[in-house]
Amino acid sequence: MTESGKPILYSYFRSSCSWRVRIALAFDYETVPLNLIKDGGQQFSEEFRALNLMQQVPALKIDGITIGQSLAITEYLEETWPTPRLLPQDLKRRAQVCVISDVIACGVQPLQVWLWTCTPAHLWCASPHALLHLDTRGV
Ligand SMILES: N[C@@H](CCC(=O)N[C@@H](CS)C(=O)NCC(=O)O)C(=O)O
């Protein structure tokens, strides 16, 4: 929390994980932007490391704790700020939502980030070539 009492979201404007949390935040909060490519990556500062050992965004400072991992944050928000609901009350439907969320957060996103950071832009633009590039790396 800040002196104003508002939760703080540590995030990067291009981070899809940060967007996941921004969409879920239904109350007033402050943002601390971390530029992941400036200064060698501002997420690696000692100050941020003390808040989030993973040194990744998003991280939400709220209620005296700092939570990393977008899905852990949304789960906390679901339990502490139940209006509006983020998850269905019906447990079978909730399980389906969690499956989709896990596929995106744990399956698609890490590969997507890896592609962006390891693949030259011209390969990424031509998707068959990008896939070939992946294949030659044994992914
Ligand atoms: N599983 C995490 C992934 C977090 C993540 O990969 N964050 C990226 C931005 S989208 C990041 O901080 N990358 C910087 C780094 O790893 O150095 C989540 O869902 O929050």
The ligand as a MOL file (V3000), in Angstrom:
LIG
                    3D

  0  0  0     0  0            999 V3000
M  V30 BEGIN CTAB
M  V30 COUNTS 20 19 0 0 0
M  V30 BEGIN ATOM
M  V30 1 N 3.6690 -16.8270 -14.7920 0
M  V30 2 C 3.9240 -15.4240 -14.5750 0
M  V30 3 C 4.7830 -14.9250 -15.7200 0
M  V30 4 C 5.3310 -13.5410 -15.4450 0
M  V30 5 C 6.1730 -13.0730 -16.6210 0
M  V30 6 O 6.6360 -13.8600 -17.4700 0
M  V30 7 N 6.3980 -11.7780 -16.6330 0
M  V30 8 C 7.2100 -11.2050 -17.6830 0
M  V30 9 C 6.4530 -10.0900 -18.3960 0
M  V30 10 S 4.9960 -10.7290 -19.2000 0
M  V30 11 C 8.4520 -10.6130 -17.0560 0
M  V30 12 O 8.4000 -9.9940 -16.0220 0
M  V30 13 N 9.5990 -10.8270 -17.7030 0
M  V30 14 C 10.8400 -10.2650 -17.2790 0
M  V30 15 C 11.8550 -11.3090 -16.9550 0
M  V30 16 O 11.5030 -12.5070 -16.8890 0
M  V30 17 O 13.0300 -10.9240 -16.7910 0
M  V30 18 C 2.5920 -14.6620 -14.4580 0
M  V30 19 O 1.5770 -15.1540 -14.9780 0
M  V30 20 O 2.5680 -13.6070 -13.8190 0
M  V30 END ATOM
M  V30 BEGIN BOND
M  V30 1 1 1 2
M  V30 2 1 2 3
M  V30 3 1 2 18
M  V30 4 1 3 4
M  V30 5 1 4 5
M  V30 6 2 5 6
M  V30 7 1 5 7
M  V30 8 1 7 8
M  V30 9 1 8 9
M  V30 10 1 8 11
M  V30 11 1 9 10
M  V30 12 2 11 12
M  V30 13 1 11 13
M  V30 14 1 13 14
M  V30 15 1 14 15
M  V30 16 2 15 16
M  V30 17 1 15 17
M  V30 18 2 18 19
M  V30 19 1 18 20
M  V30 END BOND
M  V30 END CTAB
M  END
